[in-house]
Amino acid sequence: MSVFHIKYRPQKIAELDSQTARETLANFFRGTREIPRAFLFSGPKGSGKTSAARILAKVVNCLSPVLGDACGECSNCLEIGKQTVVDVIEIDAASNRGIDDVRSLKDRAYLAPTSLKYKVFIIDEVHMMTKEAFNALLKLIEEPPLHTFFVLCTTDWEKIPETVVSRLVRVEFRRGTVAEMVSSAKKVVESEGLKVDNEVLELLAGVADGSFRNLHRLLNELVLEKGKTLKKDDVNTFLELRVGDYLPEMMASDMVKGDLKIVLNRLEKMAEKQVDFVGFTGRLIEYFQALFLKVVDGENVDWTIERLGLWLRLLMEASDRAKGVAIGQLPLELAVVEFMKKVESQKLKVESKKEEEIIKEEKQETIETVDSVEVGMEPKEIVEKWGEVLAAIKPYNHSIEAFLRATRPKSILGKKLVVEVFYPFHKEKLEEQRNRKVVEEVLRKITGSDLEFSCVLAKSKIEPLVVSNKTAITEVAPGDDYEVAKQIFG
């Protein structure tokens, strides 16, 4: 039996599985405008970038193109499809990433094609090139020889220097939707004579992480193991070994409980069964992303949007690291530990903040309940003279007087007059050294005592301020923000 992802690789633009890429490329080649000579195909693994690059090589060299697409039947299309033509050069930038490799590529680019009209250079994983290599490549893609086309493929286009990206026409290849994945799988089902219903195909699409190649591989392995008739129970049993029986919702529940030991033990048991952790991590990303959208829509779930955002970022990092790692479960385990650690740290910060607030409240209660007469005055005497204090302060500083209108003498502690303030901004301004000195100087003149001036924030903004004095001073309720602002700023 043939390998499905190779046997059913798209051969024409019209056969590309990704709708966005298919439509973008079709628009380039159907029109009458000049075709760009340098492309950037970007997208996740298995989304069809390399297949599309080979199709581009066919289209520009096809002897009988049909509506801007390759005919797929002429000698050039057939030879390119076999990957035996010397004029279509595929380069893996992960292992050919240096400046010497680019110099060699430039030498080959300026040589005339051997059998085709155009040479096509397909550079895979181009983001792996060194800075020096990119600099050497820049001139070539900026002014390519007339007989050449360049297709740069990458899973991480943001790592490519902007100077290079600006010279390329970018075509985006996205993860396949469930509908696109099912449509792609149906081509295999019909051609191979398989008996599979849509429910099974949707199940496979859900664990393929948006990769058409992964989908075809899963279907291929299922057929080899289960035969041409695939039932849902058979697929579930197969997938348990591939992506584990630790359901995402179970893991979510364990993580909410903060049970790190249970989560790690379950992951280790999955590893013993040789579960594919790349696939399992993909399922987790899909599940938690759906949960994230529920929270955004206002649904009540056990996870906050902040924690979901943190966990999804860690999952995506784990997914990138999981490929090619000897210990498959390790990237996910590290992500779980880091998540739990950060959540626990946030809890401690919240608890610490609450403790600080309690301590502040206790200190404030102490201040409010201790009335000292060490300076020979009762707090009520200050209240009675408060209007005089305000009137005396006004010539010094109109703003201070206005701030004090929304305050109330609370207590005298030793030689300290404690004033209740209803707004943090007022407290901050009144406690500035120069403003405090003005208040203390006026207090000395009015009361004949050397009082230190201090502020505390009131617990309530509802109680009105009562000023008893001989001067005509407007009374202001602490909750009347507009009136306070008007008196301060006119």
C-alpha positions as CSV (number, residue, x, y, z in Angstrom):
1,M,0.0,0.0,0.0
2,S,1.3,3.5,-0.9
3,V,2.0,6.1,1.7
4,F,-1.1,8.3,1.6
5,H,0.5,11.7,2.3
6,I,2.9,11.1,-0.7
7,K,0.5,9.4,-3.0
8,Y,-2.2,12.1,-2.6
9,R,0.1,15.1,-2.6
10,P,-1.6,17.9,-4.6
11,Q,-0.3,18.2,-8.2
12,K,-2.1,21.4,-9.2
13,I,-3.1,24.7,-7.7
14,A,-6.7,23.6,-7.8
15,E,-5.9,20.6,-5.7
16,L,-4.3,22.4,-2.8
17,D,-6.0,21.7,0.5
18,S,-5.6,25.2,2.0
19,Q,-8.3,27.4,0.5
20,T,-6.6,30.7,1.3
21,A,-3.3,29.6,-0.3
22,R,-5.2,28.0,-3.3
23,E,-7.1,31.2,-4.0
24,T,-4.0,33.5,-3.6
25,L,-1.8,31.5,-6.0
26,A,-4.7,31.1,-8.5
27,N,-5.0,34.9,-8.6
28,F,-1.3,35.3,-9.4
29,F,-1.2,32.9,-12.3
30,R,-4.6,33.6,-13.9
31,G,-4.0,37.3,-14.3
32,T,-2.1,39.1,-17.1
33,R,0.2,40.9,-14.8
34,E,3.9,39.9,-14.4
35,I,4.4,37.0,-12.0
36,P,6.6,37.7,-9.0
37,R,10.0,36.0,-9.1
38,A,10.5,35.5,-5.4
39,F,7.8,34.1,-3.0
40,L,7.7,33.4,0.7
41,F,5.4,30.5,1.7
42,S,4.8,30.6,5.4
43,G,2.8,28.4,7.7
44,P,2.8,25.4,10.1
45,K,4.3,22.1,9.2
46,G,2.1,19.9,7.1
47,S,0.1,22.8,5.7
48,G,1.2,22.3,2.1
49,K,4.0,24.8,1.5
50,T,6.5,22.4,-0.2
51,S,3.8,20.8,-2.3
52,A,2.7,24.3,-3.4
53,A,6.3,25.3,-4.3
54,R,6.6,22.2,-6.5
55,I,3.3,23.1,-8.2
56,L,4.6,26.6,-8.8
57,A,7.6,25.0,-10.6
58,K,5.1,23.1,-12.8
59,V,3.0,26.1,-13.5
60,V,5.8,28.4,-14.8
61,N,7.3,25.5,-16.8
62,C,4.1,23.8,-18.0
63,L,3.9,23.3,-21.8
64,S,0.0,23.4,-21.9
65,P,-1.2,25.5,-18.9
66,V,-5.0,25.6,-18.3
67,L,-6.4,28.8,-16.9
68,G,-3.1,29.6,-15.1
69,D,-2.8,26.1,-13.6
70,A,-0.5,23.2,-14.5
71,C,-1.9,20.7,-16.9
72,G,-0.3,17.9,-14.9
73,E,0.1,15.8,-18.1
74,C,2.9,17.3,-20.2
75,S,6.5,16.0,-20.0
76,N,7.6,18.9,-17.9
77,C,4.8,18.5,-15.3
78,L,5.4,14.8,-15.1
79,E,9.2,15.1,-14.7
80,I,8.8,17.8,-12.0
81,G,6.3,15.5,-10.3
82,K,8.9,12.7,-10.1
83,Q,11.4,15.2,-8.6
84,T,14.1,14.2,-11.0
85,V,14.5,17.5,-12.9
86,V,17.8,19.2,-12.2
87,D,16.3,22.6,-12.8
88,V,14.1,22.4,-9.7
89,I,16.5,22.6,-6.8
90,E,15.3,22.0,-3.3
91,I,17.6,23.2,-0.5
92,D,17.2,22.5,3.3
93,A,18.3,25.7,5.0
94,A,18.5,23.9,8.3
95,S,21.6,22.1,7.1
96,N,22.7,24.5,4.4
97,R,22.5,27.8,6.3
98,G,25.8,29.5,5.9
99,I,27.2,32.2,3.6
100,D,29.2,29.6,1.6
101,D,26.0,27.7,0.9
102,V,24.3,30.9,-0.4
103,R,27.4,31.6,-2.6
104,S,27.1,28.2,-4.1
105,L,23.4,28.7,-4.7
106,K,24.1,32.0,-6.5
107,D,26.6,30.3,-8.8
108,R,23.9,27.8,-9.8
109,A,21.3,30.4,-10.2
110,Y,23.2,32.3,-12.9
111,L,23.7,29.2,-15.0
112,A,21.0,28.7,-17.7
113,P,18.4,26.0,-17.2
114,T,19.2,22.5,-18.5
115,S,15.9,21.3,-19.8
116,L,13.2,23.7,-18.5
117,K,12.4,27.3,-19.3
118,Y,12.9,28.4,-15.7
119,K,15.0,27.2,-12.8
120,V,13.1,27.1,-9.5
121,F,14.9,27.2,-6.2
122,I,12.9,25.9,-3.2
123,I,14.5,26.8,0.1
124,D,12.9,25.0,3.0
125,E,13.1,26.2,6.6
126,V,14.7,29.4,5.4
127,H,14.5,31.1,8.8
128,M,17.4,28.9,9.9
129,M,19.9,30.8,7.7
130,T,22.5,32.9,9.4
131,K,22.5,36.7,9.2
132,E,25.5,36.7,6.8
133,A,23.7,34.1,4.6
134,F,20.6,36.3,4.4
135,N,22.7,39.3,3.5
136,A,24.2,37.3,0.6
137,L,20.8,36.1,-0.5
138,L,19.3,39.6,-0.5
139,K,20.8,40.8,-3.7
140,L,19.9,37.6,-5.5
141,I,16.2,37.7,-4.7
142,E,16.1,41.5,-5.2
143,E,17.3,41.2,-8.8
144,P,17.0,37.5,-9.7
145,P,18.2,36.2,-13.1
146,L,15.4,36.3,-15.7
147,H,15.4,32.5,-15.9
148,T,14.9,31.9,-12.2
149,F,12.1,31.7,-9.6
150,F,12.7,31.5,-5.8
151,V,10.3,30.0,-3.3
152,L,11.3,30.4,0.4
153,C,9.4,28.2,2.8
154,T,9.2,28.7,6.5
155,T,7.3,27.8,9.7
156,D,8.5,31.0,11.4
157,W,8.7,33.9,8.9
158,E,9.1,36.5,11.7
159,K,12.7,35.3,12.2
160,I,13.5,36.4,8.6
161,P,15.1,39.8,8.4
162,E,12.7,42.5,7.3
163,T,15.0,43.5,4.5
164,V,14.5,40.1,3.0
165,V,10.8,39.8,3.7
166,S,10.2,43.1,2.0
167,R,11.6,41.7,-1.3
168,L,9.2,38.7,-1.2
169,V,5.6,38.1,-2.0
170,R,4.2,36.3,1.0
171,V,1.6,33.5,0.7
172,E,0.1,32.4,4.0
173,F,-0.6,28.7,4.6
174,R,-2.9,28.2,7.6
175,R,-3.8,25.2,9.7
176,G,-6.5,23.3,8.0
177,T,-10.0,23.8,9.2
178,V,-12.1,20.7,10.1
179,A,-14.0,21.1,6.8
180,E,-10.8,21.3,4.8
181,M,-9.3,18.3,6.6
182,V,-12.4,16.2,6.1
183,S,-12.5,17.2,2.4
184,S,-8.8,16.2,2.0
185,A,-9.4,12.9,3.8
186,K,-12.4,12.1,1.6
187,K,-10.1,12.1,-1.5
188,V,-8.2,9.3,0.0
189,V,-11.3,7.4,1.2
190,E,-12.9,7.5,-2.2
191,S,-9.7,6.6,-4.1
192,E,-8.7,3.7,-1.8
193,G,-12.3,2.3,-1.4
194,L,-12.4,2.8,2.3
195,K,-15.5,2.5,4.4
196,V,-15.3,5.5,6.8
197,D,-18.1,7.9,7.8
198,N,-17.8,11.6,8.4
199,E,-17.9,11.2,12.2
200,V,-14.6,9.2,12.1
201,L,-13.0,11.7,9.7
202,E,-13.9,14.6,11.9
203,L,-12.5,12.7,14.9
204,L,-9.2,12.3,13.0
205,A,-9.2,15.9,11.9
206,G,-9.6,17.0,15.5
207,V,-6.3,15.3,16.5
208,A,-4.2,16.1,13.4
209,D,-3.3,19.6,14.7
210,G,-4.4,21.3,11.5
211,S,-1.8,19.4,9.5
212,F,-3.0,17.7,6.2
213,R,0.2,15.5,6.3
214,N,-0.6,14.4,9.9
215,L,-4.2,13.6,8.9
216,H,-3.1,11.4,5.9
217,R,-0.5,9.6,8.1
218,L,-3.1,8.9,10.8
219,L,-5.5,7.5,8.2
220,N,-2.7,5.5,6.7
221,E,-1.7,3.9,10.0
222,L,-5.4,3.2,10.8
223,V,-5.9,1.4,7.6
224,L,-2.7,-0.7,8.0
225,E,-3.8,-1.7,11.6
226,K,-7.6,-1.9,11.3
227,G,-8.3,-2.5,7.6
228,K,-10.4,-0.6,5.1
229,T,-13.5,-0.5,7.3
230,L,-12.9,2.0,10.1
231,K,-15.4,2.2,13.0
232,K,-15.5,4.9,15.7
233,D,-14.7,2.5,18.5
234,D,-11.6,1.2,16.6
235,V,-10.5,4.8,16.0
236,N,-10.9,5.7,19.6
237,T,-8.9,2.8,20.7
238,F,-6.2,3.6,18.2
239,L,-6.1,7.3,19.2
240,E,-5.8,6.5,22.9
241,L,-2.4,5.0,22.1
242,R,-1.6,8.0,19.9
243,V,-2.8,10.9,22.0
244,G,-3.6,9.3,25.3
245,D,-6.6,8.4,27.5
246,Y,-6.0,11.4,29.7
247,L,-8.8,13.6,28.4
248,P,-8.1,17.4,28.3
249,E,-11.0,18.1,30.5
250,M,-9.6,15.7,33.1
251,M,-6.2,17.4,33.0
252,A,-7.9,20.8,33.2
253,S,-9.7,19.7,36.4
254,D,-6.5,18.4,38.0
255,M,-4.7,21.6,37.2
256,V,-7.5,23.7,38.7
257,K,-7.1,21.7,41.9
258,G,-3.3,22.4,41.8
259,D,-2.5,18.7,42.0
260,L,0.9,18.7,40.3
261,K,1.7,15.1,41.4
262,I,-1.4,13.6,39.8
263,V,-0.8,15.4,36.5
264,L,2.8,14.4,36.2
265,N,2.0,10.8,37.2
266,R,-0.7,10.6,34.5
267,L,1.7,12.0,31.9
268,E,4.4,9.4,32.9
269,K,1.8,6.6,32.5
270,M,1.0,7.9,29.0
271,A,4.7,7.8,28.2
272,E,4.9,4.2,29.3
273,K,2.2,3.4,26.7
274,Q,4.3,5.3,24.1
275,V,1.7,7.9,23.5
276,D,2.5,10.6,20.8
277,F,2.9,13.7,22.9
278,V,3.0,16.0,19.8
279,G,-0.5,14.9,19.0
280,F,-1.6,15.0,22.7
281,T,-0.3,18.6,23.1
282,G,-2.1,19.5,19.9
283,R,-5.4,18.3,21.5
284,L,-4.7,20.2,24.6
285,I,-4.1,23.4,22.7
286,E,-7.4,22.9,20.8
287,Y,-9.3,22.2,24.0
288,F,-7.9,25.1,26.0
289,Q,-8.3,27.5,23.1
290,A,-12.0,26.6,23.0
291,L,-12.2,27.2,26.8
292,F,-10.5,30.6,26.3
293,L,-13.2,31.6,23.8
294,K,-15.9,30.6,26.2
295,V,-14.5,32.8,28.9
296,V,-14.3,35.7,26.4
297,D,-18.0,35.1,25.6
298,G,-18.8,35.4,29.3
299,E,-19.4,31.8,30.1
300,N,-18.7,30.7,33.7
301,V,-15.8,28.2,33.8
302,D,-13.2,27.3,36.5
303,W,-10.4,29.0,34.6
304,T,-9.7,32.8,34.4
305,I,-8.8,34.4,31.1
306,E,-5.3,35.3,32.5
307,R,-4.5,31.7,33.5
308,L,-5.8,30.4,30.2
309,G,-3.6,32.8,28.3
310,L,-0.6,31.8,30.3
311,W,-1.3,28.1,29.9
312,L,-1.9,28.4,26.1
313,R,1.4,30.2,25.7
314,L,3.3,27.5,27.6
315,L,1.5,24.8,25.6
316,M,2.5,26.3,22.3
317,E,6.1,26.5,23.5
318,A,5.9,22.8,24.6
319,S,4.5,21.9,21.2
320,D,7.4,23.4,19.4
321,R,9.9,21.7,21.7
322,A,8.2,18.3,21.5
323,K,9.3,17.6,18.0
324,G,12.4,15.5,17.9
325,V,12.9,15.4,21.7
326,A,14.1,12.0,23.0
327,I,11.8,12.2,26.1
328,G,8.5,13.0,24.5
329,Q,6.6,14.0,27.7
330,L,9.3,16.3,29.0
331,P,8.3,19.6,27.3
332,L,4.7,19.2,28.5
333,E,5.8,18.3,32.0
334,L,8.0,21.4,32.2
335,A,5.1,23.5,30.9
336,V,2.9,22.1,33.7
337,V,5.4,22.7,36.4
338,E,6.1,26.3,35.2
339,F,2.3,27.0,35.1
340,M,1.7,25.6,38.6
341,K,4.7,27.5,39.9
342,K,3.4,30.8,38.5
343,V,-0.1,30.3,39.6
344,E,1.1,29.5,43.2
345,S,3.2,32.6,43.1
346,Q,0.2,34.7,42.1
347,K,-1.8,33.1,45.0
348,L,0.9,34.0,47.5
349,K,1.0,37.6,46.2
350,V,-2.8,37.9,46.5
351,E,-2.7,36.5,50.0
352,S,0.2,38.8,51.0
353,K,-1.7,41.8,49.6
354,K,-4.7,40.8,51.7
355,E,-2.6,40.5,54.8
356,E,-1.1,44.0,54.2
357,E,-4.6,45.4,53.9
358,I,-5.7,43.8,57.1
359,I,-2.6,45.2,58.9
360,K,-3.3,48.6,57.5
361,E,-6.9,48.4,58.7
362,E,-5.8,47.4,62.2
363,K,-3.3,50.3,62.4
364,Q,-6.0,52.7,61.2
365,E,-8.4,51.3,63.8
366,T,-5.8,51.9,66.5
367,I,-5.3,55.5,65.4
368,E,-9.1,56.1,65.3
369,T,-9.7,54.8,68.8
370,V,-6.9,56.5,70.7
371,D,-7.7,60.1,71.6
372,S,-4.9,61.8,73.5
373,V,-5.0,65.1,75.2
374,E,-1.3,65.5,75.6
375,V,-1.4,68.9,73.9
376,G,-4.2,70.1,76.1
377,M,-6.9,69.9,73.4
378,E,-9.8,67.7,72.7
379,P,-10.5,66.6,69.0
380,K,-13.9,68.3,69.2
381,E,-12.1,71.6,69.8
382,I,-10.2,71.2,66.5
383,V,-13.5,70.4,64.8
384,E,-15.0,73.6,66.2
385,K,-12.1,75.6,65.0
386,W,-11.8,73.8,61.6
387,G,-13.6,76.6,59.7
388,E,-11.1,79.1,61.1
389,V,-8.2,76.8,60.0
390,L,-9.6,76.7,56.4
391,A,-10.1,80.4,56.3
392,A,-6.6,81.0,57.5
393,I,-5.1,78.6,55.0
394,K,-6.8,80.0,52.0
395,P,-4.5,83.1,51.6
396,Y,-1.5,80.7,51.7
397,N,-2.7,78.2,49.2
398,H,-6.2,78.0,47.7
399,S,-5.7,74.4,46.6
400,I,-4.8,73.1,50.1
401,E,-7.8,74.9,51.5
402,A,-10.1,73.2,48.9
403,F,-8.5,69.8,49.6
404,L,-9.1,70.2,53.4
405,R,-12.8,71.0,52.8
406,A,-13.3,67.3,51.9
407,T,-11.6,66.1,55.1
408,R,-12.5,65.9,58.8
409,P,-10.4,66.0,62.0
410,K,-10.5,62.5,63.4
411,S,-8.3,62.3,66.5
412,I,-5.3,63.6,68.3
413,L,-2.6,61.1,69.0
414,G,0.2,62.6,71.1
415,K,1.1,65.7,69.3
416,K,-0.3,64.4,66.0
417,L,-3.5,65.6,64.6
418,V,-5.0,62.8,62.5
419,V,-7.3,64.0,59.7
420,E,-9.7,61.7,57.8
421,V,-9.3,62.0,54.0
422,F,-11.8,60.6,51.5
423,Y,-9.6,60.5,48.4
424,P,-6.2,59.0,47.9
425,F,-5.2,61.9,45.6
426,H,-6.1,64.4,48.4
427,K,-4.1,62.4,50.9
428,E,-1.1,62.4,48.6
429,K,-1.2,66.1,48.0
430,L,-1.8,67.1,51.6
431,E,1.1,65.0,52.8
432,E,3.6,66.7,50.5
433,Q,6.2,68.4,52.7
434,R,5.5,72.0,51.7
435,N,1.7,71.6,52.0
436,R,2.0,69.8,55.3
437,K,4.1,72.7,56.7
438,V,1.5,75.3,55.6
439,V,-1.2,73.3,57.5
440,E,1.0,72.9,60.6
441,E,1.9,76.6,60.6
442,V,-1.8,77.6,60.5
443,L,-2.7,75.1,63.2
444,R,-0.1,76.6,65.5
445,K,-1.6,80.1,64.9
446,I,-5.2,79.0,65.4
447,T,-4.8,76.6,68.3
448,G,-1.6,77.8,69.9
449,S,-0.2,74.2,69.9
450,D,2.6,72.6,67.8
451,L,0.5,69.9,66.1
452,E,1.9,67.5,63.6
453,F,-0.4,67.0,60.6
454,S,-1.2,63.5,59.5
455,C,-3.8,61.9,57.1
456,V,-5.6,58.6,57.0
457,L,-8.0,57.3,54.3
458,A,-11.6,57.1,55.4
459,K,-13.4,53.8,55.0
460,S,-16.6,55.5,53.7
461,K,-17.3,58.3,51.3
462,I,-21.0,58.5,52.4
463,E,-20.8,60.5,55.6
464,P,-21.1,64.3,55.1
465,L,-18.5,66.7,56.3
466,V,-19.8,69.0,59.0
467,V,-17.9,72.2,59.5
468,S,-18.9,74.5,62.4
469,N,-17.3,77.9,62.1
470,K,-18.0,81.6,62.0
471,T,-16.9,82.0,58.4
472,A,-19.0,81.4,55.3
473,I,-17.4,78.2,54.0
474,T,-19.2,75.9,51.8
475,E,-19.9,72.5,53.2
476,V,-18.9,69.6,50.9
477,A,-20.0,66.0,51.2
478,P,-17.1,63.6,50.8
479,G,-18.8,61.8,48.0
480,D,-19.3,64.9,45.9
481,D,-16.3,64.6,43.6
482,Y,-17.5,67.2,41.1
483,E,-18.0,69.9,43.8
484,V,-14.6,69.2,45.3
485,A,-13.0,69.5,41.9
486,K,-14.9,72.6,41.1
487,Q,-13.8,74.3,44.3
488,I,-10.1,73.3,43.7
489,F,-9.8,74.2,40.0
490,G,-12.6,76.8,39.7
